[in-house]
Amino acid sequence: MALPLYPDFAPLDLSMSEDLVPALRSGRRGGVADGVSEFTFAGLYLFRQQYGYQVSMLPSGDPVVTGAKNGEPFFLLPLGLPKDDELLCDLFHLGYLKNLSESDLGDAHERLGPRDCTVEEDRDNSDYLYLAEELATLPGKKFHKKRTHVNGFESTYQHRVVPIDRETIAGAYAVLDAWQEERNEPADYRASREALDLWRELELSGIVVMVDETPVAYALGEPLPRGDSFVVHSEKALTSYRGAYQFVNAAFARVLAQRYRYINREQDLGDEGLRQAKMTYRPTGFVRKFRITAPANRALSDVVATEDRLASEAASATTPSAEPCCCR
């Protein structure tokens, strides 16, 4: 399905991958270049129902995605701000700009600051970035507790790590279903299950951890377009197996460290417990994200129109009517 041209939108559909995947993978601008975890086709598609994603193509060929969170509409620009100021202003009738990347921040301040926009860092949505080699080896005192859990798992259980494929995917489903029975988190479960359903179509890869013949953990993700990073979209383990979470984290990192410098483990969404857990793995940095809101929740096109009208009225009031207009 071809993407509709702006200002028309259509719900995000699997068939749109033909247009969106090349655009996102070839992008060397904006959030795609910065490694924003949401800005892959899988990152968008798996949460299309949760956020009500709809997609359109700007005249430049760049995609724009709309959605809503907690009833508040927003839009996403994975490849950065459009060069056309009038178009950029018009987009704010869609809601606030979500997940603006750090590399676009200067451009945003320069072009939108004079319009009295509010620019805020969205800490809850910042992605945690780790060195793959550190997660794989857990070196030094700062990882002592993690290393102890991993060593304990390895010494306690007869285990093996297998890549996700057509034969082993059943083990990942079993872990996910057991996790859902324990946690009862339907939104996470739905997205994680669909990721397993479509792992080939979405070009995801991962591992399953087996203890004897029982699957006890799995992890699944994909490379990010920036080239040096891999994002983990889903990681689940059975807590009845002591150290399973720490082990699957390290085991997947051992695989990834052979090809990638960084592992992106997405955001904490403001969950304090999740934030503390992610911080214990000592991130090397964050993929920072920002939100921009138009003044008084108005579209910037309305602001621009008002400014133009006021400027026109001021010019009329100060220009003698008998004088010809030399600007025509």
C-alpha positions as a LaTeX table, in Angstrom:
\begin{tabular}{lrrr}
\hline
Residue & $x$ (\AA) & $y$ (\AA) & $z$ (\AA) \\
\hline
Met1 & 0.00 & 0.00 & 0.00 \\
Ala2 & 1.44 & 3.35 & $-1.07$ \\
Leu3 & 1.62 & 6.07 & 1.56 \\
Pro4 & $-1.01$ & 8.81 & 1.13 \\
Leu5 & 0.31 & 12.28 & 0.40 \\
Tyr6 & 0.03 & 14.95 & 3.08 \\
Pro7 & $-2.45$ & 16.19 & 4.30 \\
Asp8 & $-4.14$ & 12.78 & 3.82 \\
Phe9 & $-3.38$ & 10.01 & 6.31 \\
Ala10 & $-4.02$ & 6.27 & 6.52 \\
Pro11 & $-3.72$ & 3.80 & 9.42 \\
Leu12 & $-0.28$ & 2.18 & 9.61 \\
Asp13 & $-0.47$ & $-1.14$ & 7.78 \\
Leu14 & 1.99 & $-3.98$ & 7.25 \\
Ser15 & 1.92 & $-3.39$ & 3.49 \\
Met16 & 3.35 & 0.11 & 4.05 \\
Ser17 & 6.69 & $-1.49$ & 4.85 \\
Glu18 & 7.51 & $-1.35$ & 1.13 \\
Asp19 & 7.71 & 2.45 & 1.37 \\
Leu20 & 8.60 & 3.00 & 5.01 \\
Val21 & 11.43 & 0.49 & 5.45 \\
Pro22 & 13.66 & 1.99 & 2.71 \\
Ala23 & 12.92 & 5.53 & 3.91 \\
Leu24 & 13.79 & 4.72 & 7.52 \\
Arg25 & 16.83 & 2.58 & 6.76 \\
Ser26 & 18.38 & 5.02 & 4.34 \\
Gly27 & 17.74 & 7.99 & 6.60 \\
Arg28 & 20.81 & 9.80 & 7.82 \\
Arg29 & 18.89 & 12.63 & 9.41 \\
Gly30 & 16.83 & 13.31 & 12.49 \\
Gly31 & 15.84 & 10.65 & 14.97 \\
Val32 & 16.72 & 7.84 & 12.58 \\
Ala33 & 20.34 & 9.01 & 12.47 \\
Asp34 & 20.40 & 9.51 & 16.24 \\
Gly35 & 19.16 & 5.97 & 16.88 \\
Val36 & 15.70 & 6.68 & 18.32 \\
Ser37 & 14.30 & 3.23 & 19.15 \\
Glu38 & 10.79 & 3.94 & 17.85 \\
Phe39 & 11.99 & 4.94 & 14.40 \\
Thr40 & 12.12 & 1.55 & 12.72 \\
Phe41 & 9.19 & $-0.01$ & 10.92 \\
Ala42 & 8.87 & $-2.65$ & 13.63 \\
Gly43 & 9.13 & $-0.01$ & 16.36 \\
Leu44 & 6.18 & 1.82 & 14.84 \\
Tyr45 & 4.10 & $-1.13$ & 13.63 \\
Leu46 & 4.11 & $-3.11$ & 16.87 \\
Phe47 & 2.58 & $-0.16$ & 18.75 \\
Arg48 & 0.20 & 1.07 & 16.05 \\
Gln49 & $-2.86$ & $-0.02$ & 18.03 \\
Gln50 & $-1.67$ & 1.37 & 21.34 \\
Tyr51 & $-1.09$ & 4.84 & 19.86 \\
Gly52 & $-3.45$ & 4.75 & 16.87 \\
Tyr53 & $-0.66$ & 5.46 & 14.39 \\
Gln54 & $-1.54$ & 6.94 & 11.01 \\
Val55 & 0.97 & 7.78 & 8.29 \\
Ser56 & 1.38 & 10.30 & 5.50 \\
Met57 & 4.15 & 11.31 & 3.12 \\
Leu58 & 5.35 & 14.90 & 2.98 \\
Pro59 & 6.19 & 16.52 & $-0.39$ \\
Ser60 & 9.87 & 15.81 & 0.31 \\
Gly61 & 9.13 & 12.08 & 0.53 \\
Asp62 & 9.69 & 12.00 & 4.31 \\
Pro63 & 7.07 & 10.23 & 6.43 \\
Val64 & 5.02 & 11.90 & 9.15 \\
Val65 & 3.24 & 9.76 & 11.73 \\
Thr66 & 0.35 & 10.81 & 13.96 \\
Gly67 & $-0.87$ & 9.21 & 17.16 \\
Ala68 & $-2.22$ & 9.93 & 20.63 \\
Lys69 & $-1.02$ & 9.19 & 24.15 \\
Asn70 & $-3.33$ & 9.56 & 27.13 \\
Gly71 & $-5.79$ & 11.31 & 24.84 \\
Glu72 & $-3.25$ & 13.91 & 23.72 \\
Pro73 & $-2.54$ & 13.95 & 19.96 \\
Phe74 & 1.03 & 14.09 & 18.69 \\
Phe75 & 3.05 & 13.68 & 15.52 \\
Leu76 & 6.44 & 12.15 & 14.74 \\
Leu77 & 9.05 & 13.21 & 12.19 \\
Pro78 & 11.54 & 10.31 & 12.02 \\
Leu79 & 13.75 & 12.03 & 9.44 \\
Gly80 & 13.77 & 15.43 & 11.09 \\
Leu81 & 12.07 & 18.77 & 10.53 \\
Pro82 & 10.88 & 19.61 & 7.02 \\
Lys83 & 12.79 & 22.47 & 5.40 \\
Asp84 & 9.59 & 24.31 & 4.46 \\
Asp85 & 8.74 & 26.65 & 7.37 \\
Glu86 & 5.11 & 26.98 & 6.34 \\
Leu87 & 4.70 & 23.20 & 6.23 \\
Leu88 & 6.45 & 22.80 & 9.59 \\
Cys89 & 4.09 & 25.30 & 11.18 \\
Asp90 & 1.06 & 23.63 & 9.63 \\
Leu91 & 2.00 & 20.25 & 11.12 \\
Phe92 & 1.30 & 21.51 & 14.62 \\
His93 & $-2.44$ & 21.34 & 13.98 \\
Leu94 & $-1.84$ & 17.57 & 14.39 \\
Gly95 & $-0.77$ & 17.98 & 18.03 \\
Tyr96 & 2.59 & 18.30 & 19.74 \\
Leu97 & 5.83 & 17.12 & 18.15 \\
Lys98 & 6.99 & 13.98 & 19.96 \\
Asn99 & 10.43 & 12.33 & 19.98 \\
Leu100 & 12.37 & 15.16 & 18.41 \\
Ser101 & 15.99 & 14.02 & 18.38 \\
Glu102 & 18.90 & 15.88 & 19.91 \\
Ser103 & 20.53 & 16.59 & 16.55 \\
Asp104 & 17.41 & 18.52 & 15.48 \\
Leu105 & 17.24 & 20.57 & 18.67 \\
Gly106 & 19.27 & 23.54 & 17.41 \\
Asp107 & 17.23 & 23.78 & 14.21 \\
Ala108 & 14.02 & 23.58 & 16.23 \\
His109 & 15.07 & 26.37 & 18.61 \\
Glu110 & 16.09 & 28.60 & 15.72 \\
Arg111 & 12.93 & 28.10 & 13.69 \\
Leu112 & 10.28 & 27.53 & 16.36 \\
Gly113 & 11.63 & 29.47 & 19.33 \\
Pro114 & 10.50 & 32.82 & 17.90 \\
Arg115 & 6.99 & 31.34 & 17.63 \\
Asp116 & 6.88 & 30.93 & 21.42 \\
Cys117 & 6.88 & 27.15 & 21.24 \\
Thr118 & 7.65 & 25.17 & 24.37 \\
Val119 & 10.61 & 22.79 & 23.99 \\
Glu120 & 10.99 & 20.21 & 26.77 \\
Glu121 & 13.23 & 17.21 & 27.24 \\
Asp122 & 11.15 & 14.03 & 27.54 \\
Arg123 & 13.22 & 12.07 & 30.06 \\
Asp124 & 10.63 & 9.31 & 30.38 \\
Asn125 & 11.09 & 8.48 & 26.68 \\
Ser126 & 14.88 & 8.73 & 26.49 \\
Asp127 & 16.45 & 5.48 & 25.29 \\
Tyr128 & 19.07 & 3.78 & 27.45 \\
Leu129 & 22.29 & 3.15 & 25.55 \\
Tyr130 & 24.80 & 0.53 & 26.72 \\
Leu131 & 28.17 & $-0.67$ & 25.50 \\
Ala132 & 27.57 & $-4.14$ & 24.09 \\
Glu133 & 30.94 & $-5.39$ & 25.31 \\
Glu134 & 30.17 & $-4.29$ & 28.88 \\
Leu135 & 26.81 & $-6.07$ & 28.94 \\
Ala136 & 28.48 & $-9.15$ & 27.52 \\
Thr137 & 31.36 & $-9.34$ & 30.02 \\
Leu138 & 30.03 & $-7.38$ & 33.05 \\
Pro139 & 33.52 & $-6.20$ & 34.05 \\
Gly140 & 34.70 & $-4.71$ & 37.33 \\
Lys141 & 33.14 & $-3.86$ & 40.65 \\
Lys142 & 30.23 & $-1.92$ & 39.19 \\
Phe143 & 28.82 & $-5.13$ & 37.68 \\
His144 & 29.67 & $-7.44$ & 40.58 \\
Lys145 & 26.05 & $-8.22$ & 41.52 \\
Lys146 & 24.99 & $-8.77$ & 37.91 \\
Arg147 & 27.96 & $-11.05$ & 37.31 \\
Thr148 & 27.11 & $-13.03$ & 40.44 \\
His149 & 23.57 & $-13.65$ & 39.16 \\
Val150 & 24.86 & $-14.74$ & 35.75 \\
Asn151 & 27.47 & $-17.05$ & 37.26 \\
Gly152 & 24.85 & $-18.49$ & 39.59 \\
Phe153 & 22.52 & $-19.26$ & 36.70 \\
Glu154 & 25.30 & $-20.87$ & 34.68 \\
Ser155 & 26.46 & $-23.06$ & 37.58 \\
Thr156 & 22.96 & $-24.07$ & 38.71 \\
Tyr157 & 21.25 & $-25.01$ & 35.45 \\
Gln158 & 22.14 & $-27.16$ & 32.47 \\
His159 & 21.45 & $-24.54$ & 29.86 \\
Arg160 & 21.96 & $-23.71$ & 26.21 \\
Val161 & 21.35 & $-20.64$ & 24.08 \\
Val162 & 19.77 & $-21.06$ & 20.64 \\
Pro163 & 18.92 & $-18.48$ & 17.97 \\
Ile164 & 15.28 & $-17.82$ & 17.25 \\
Asp165 & 14.20 & $-19.69$ & 14.13 \\
Arg166 & 11.18 & $-21.63$ & 12.89 \\
Glu167 & 11.90 & $-24.50$ & 15.27 \\
Thr168 & 12.83 & $-22.56$ & 18.42 \\
Ile169 & 10.22 & $-19.78$ & 18.19 \\
Ala170 & 7.78 & $-22.00$ & 20.11 \\
Gly171 & 10.02 & $-21.65$ & 23.15 \\
Ala172 & 9.76 & $-17.86$ & 23.01 \\
Tyr173 & 5.96 & $-18.10$ & 22.86 \\
Ala174 & 5.97 & $-20.38$ & 25.91 \\
Val175 & 8.08 & $-17.92$ & 27.91 \\
Leu176 & 5.89 & $-14.98$ & 26.87 \\
Asp177 & 2.66 & $-16.77$ & 27.80 \\
Ala178 & 4.05 & $-17.74$ & 31.20 \\
Trp179 & 5.24 & $-14.16$ & 31.74 \\
Gln180 & 1.76 & $-12.83$ & 30.94 \\
Glu181 & 0.13 & $-15.21$ & 33.41 \\
Glu182 & 2.40 & $-13.83$ & 36.11 \\
Arg183 & 2.39 & $-10.13$ & 35.16 \\
Asn184 & $-0.91$ & $-9.53$ & 33.31 \\
Glu185 & 0.25 & $-6.63$ & 31.14 \\
Pro186 & $-1.97$ & $-6.89$ & 28.04 \\
Ala187 & $-0.47$ & $-4.02$ & 26.02 \\
Asp188 & 3.10 & $-5.29$ & 26.40 \\
Tyr189 & 1.95 & $-8.86$ & 25.80 \\
Arg190 & 0.08 & $-7.96$ & 22.62 \\
Ala191 & 3.06 & $-6.11$ & 21.10 \\
Ser192 & 5.53 & $-8.80$ & 22.18 \\
Arg193 & 3.38 & $-11.60$ & 20.80 \\
Glu194 & 2.92 & $-9.84$ & 17.48 \\
Ala195 & 6.68 & $-9.36$ & 17.29 \\
Leu196 & 7.04 & $-13.14$ & 17.57 \\
Asp197 & 4.24 & $-13.71$ & 15.05 \\
Leu198 & 5.96 & $-11.46$ & 12.51 \\
Trp199 & 9.62 & $-11.93$ & 13.36 \\
Arg200 & 10.50 & $-12.83$ & 9.78 \\
Glu201 & 8.36 & $-10.16$ & 8.11 \\
Leu202 & 9.75 & $-7.50$ & 10.47 \\
Glu203 & 13.29 & $-8.91$ & 10.13 \\
Leu204 & 13.79 & $-9.36$ & 13.86 \\
Ser205 & 16.35 & $-11.67$ & 15.44 \\
Gly206 & 16.94 & $-13.03$ & 18.89 \\
Ile207 & 17.74 & $-15.93$ & 21.20 \\
Val208 & 15.94 & $-18.44$ & 23.41 \\
Val209 & 17.51 & $-19.74$ & 26.62 \\
Met210 & 16.78 & $-23.39$ & 27.38 \\
Val211 & 17.26 & $-25.22$ & 30.68 \\
Asp212 & 17.29 & $-28.90$ & 29.81 \\
Glu213 & 14.32 & $-28.93$ & 27.41 \\
Thr214 & 12.41 & $-26.05$ & 29.04 \\
Pro215 & 12.50 & $-22.54$ & 27.56 \\
Val216 & 13.13 & $-20.05$ & 30.37 \\
Ala217 & 13.95 & $-16.75$ & 28.61 \\
Tyr218 & 14.11 & $-15.04$ & 25.25 \\
Ala219 & 15.20 & $-11.73$ & 23.74 \\
Leu220 & 14.26 & $-10.18$ & 20.39 \\
Gly221 & 15.25 & $-7.03$ & 18.52 \\
Glu222 & 16.74 & $-5.53$ & 15.38 \\
Pro223 & 19.62 & $-3.38$ & 14.11 \\
Leu224 & 19.08 & 0.37 & 14.11 \\
Pro225 & 19.71 & 2.32 & 10.89 \\
Arg226 & 22.65 & 4.21 & 12.44 \\
Gly227 & 24.62 & 1.00 & 11.95 \\
Asp228 & 26.49 & 0.65 & 15.24 \\
Ser229 & 23.48 & $-0.10$ & 17.45 \\
Phe230 & 20.96 & $-2.87$ & 18.05 \\
Val231 & 17.65 & $-2.26$ & 19.82 \\
Val232 & 16.12 & $-4.91$ & 22.08 \\
His233 & 12.36 & $-4.71$ & 21.63 \\
Ser234 & 11.34 & $-7.60$ & 23.88 \\
Glu235 & 13.03 & $-9.54$ & 26.66 \\
Lys236 & 11.18 & $-11.94$ & 28.94 \\
Ala237 & 12.25 & $-14.58$ & 31.47 \\
Leu238 & 10.77 & $-16.94$ & 34.03 \\
Thr239 & 11.53 & $-15.57$ & 37.49 \\
Ser240 & 11.29 & $-19.08$ & 38.94 \\
Tyr241 & 14.73 & $-19.64$ & 37.43 \\
Arg242 & 17.07 & $-17.56$ & 39.55 \\
Gly243 & 19.23 & $-15.22$ & 37.47 \\
Ala244 & 17.37 & $-15.90$ & 34.20 \\
Tyr245 & 16.87 & $-12.21$ & 33.42 \\
Gln246 & 20.50 & $-11.33$ & 34.06 \\
Phe247 & 21.65 & $-14.32$ & 32.04 \\
Val248 & 19.52 & $-13.67$ & 28.94 \\
Asn249 & 20.69 & $-10.05$ & 28.97 \\
Ala250 & 24.34 & $-11.10$ & 29.03 \\
Ala251 & 23.88 & $-13.99$ & 26.61 \\
Phe252 & 22.25 & $-11.81$ & 23.96 \\
Ala253 & 24.91 & $-9.13$ & 24.47 \\
Arg254 & 27.62 & $-11.74$ & 23.83 \\
Val255 & 26.05 & $-12.40$ & 20.44 \\
Leu256 & 25.51 & $-8.73$ & 19.62 \\
Ala257 & 28.96 & $-7.53$ & 20.74 \\
Gln258 & 30.46 & $-9.34$ & 17.76 \\
Arg259 & 28.76 & $-6.86$ & 15.39 \\
Tyr260 & 27.52 & $-3.83$ & 17.33 \\
Arg261 & 29.10 & $-1.27$ & 19.63 \\
Tyr262 & 25.90 & $-0.23$ & 21.39 \\
Ile263 & 22.74 & $-1.89$ & 22.65 \\
Asn264 & 19.65 & 0.30 & 22.91 \\
Arg265 & 17.28 & $-0.99$ & 25.58 \\
Glu266 & 14.55 & 1.56 & 24.94 \\
Gln267 & 12.91 & 3.82 & 27.51 \\
Asp268 & 11.51 & 3.49 & 31.03 \\
Leu269 & 8.26 & 5.41 & 30.31 \\
Gly270 & 8.49 & 7.05 & 33.73 \\
Asp271 & 8.22 & 3.75 & 35.61 \\
Glu272 & 10.47 & 4.31 & 38.63 \\
Gly273 & 11.13 & 0.62 & 39.20 \\
Leu274 & 12.07 & 0.11 & 35.57 \\
Arg275 & 14.26 & 3.21 & 35.67 \\
Gln276 & 16.20 & 1.91 & 38.65 \\
Ala277 & 16.62 & $-1.49$ & 36.99 \\
Lys278 & 17.94 & 0.06 & 33.78 \\
Met279 & 20.32 & 2.32 & 35.68 \\
Thr280 & 21.88 & $-0.65$ & 37.50 \\
Tyr281 & 23.31 & $-1.73$ & 34.15 \\
Arg282 & 25.25 & 1.55 & 33.99 \\
Pro283 & 24.24 & 3.07 & 30.64 \\
Thr284 & 27.01 & 4.76 & 28.69 \\
Gly285 & 24.52 & 7.43 & 27.64 \\
Phe286 & 21.02 & 8.17 & 26.43 \\
Val287 & 19.32 & 8.80 & 23.12 \\
Arg288 & 17.66 & 12.01 & 24.28 \\
Lys289 & 14.24 & 12.97 & 22.99 \\
Phe290 & 12.28 & 16.22 & 23.16 \\
Arg291 & 8.71 & 17.40 & 22.72 \\
Ile292 & 7.61 & 20.69 & 21.21 \\
Thr293 & 4.24 & 22.22 & 21.92 \\
Ala294 & 2.69 & 25.13 & 20.04 \\
Pro295 & 1.61 & 28.14 & 22.16 \\
Ala296 & $-1.75$ & 27.71 & 23.88 \\
Asn297 & $-2.16$ & 24.37 & 22.07 \\
Arg298 & $-2.77$ & 26.18 & 18.80 \\
Ala299 & $-1.45$ & 25.15 & 15.43 \\
Leu300 & 1.56 & 27.25 & 14.50 \\
Ser301 & $-0.12$ & 28.00 & 11.20 \\
Asp302 & $-2.71$ & 29.92 & 13.24 \\
Val303 & 0.08 & 31.78 & 15.01 \\
Val304 & 1.78 & 32.62 & 11.74 \\
Ala305 & $-1.51$ & 33.81 & 10.23 \\
Thr306 & $-2.11$ & 36.04 & 13.24 \\
Glu307 & 1.40 & 37.48 & 13.02 \\
Asp308 & 0.98 & 38.14 & 9.30 \\
Arg309 & $-2.37$ & 39.83 & 9.89 \\
Leu310 & $-0.96$ & 42.04 & 12.65 \\
Ala311 & 2.03 & 42.95 & 10.52 \\
Ser312 & $-0.27$ & 43.81 & 7.63 \\
Glu313 & $-2.50$ & 45.95 & 9.85 \\
Ala314 & 0.54 & 47.72 & 11.29 \\
Ala315 & 1.85 & 48.44 & 7.81 \\
Ser316 & $-1.53$ & 49.80 & 6.70 \\
Ala317 & $-1.73$ & 52.05 & 9.73 \\
Thr318 & 1.69 & 53.57 & 9.15 \\
Thr319 & 1.68 & 53.83 & 5.35 \\
Pro320 & $-0.07$ & 56.88 & 3.81 \\
Ser321 & $-2.85$ & 55.67 & 1.53 \\
Ala322 & $-1.83$ & 58.12 & $-1.20$ \\
Glu323 & 1.60 & 56.52 & $-1.58$ \\
Pro324 & 1.88 & 53.78 & $-4.19$ \\
Cys325 & 3.11 & 50.34 & $-3.03$ \\
Cys326 & 6.64 & 49.85 & $-4.32$ \\
Cys327 & 6.74 & 46.16 & $-3.40$ \\
Arg328 & 4.45 & 44.97 & $-6.18$ \\
\hline
\end{tabular}
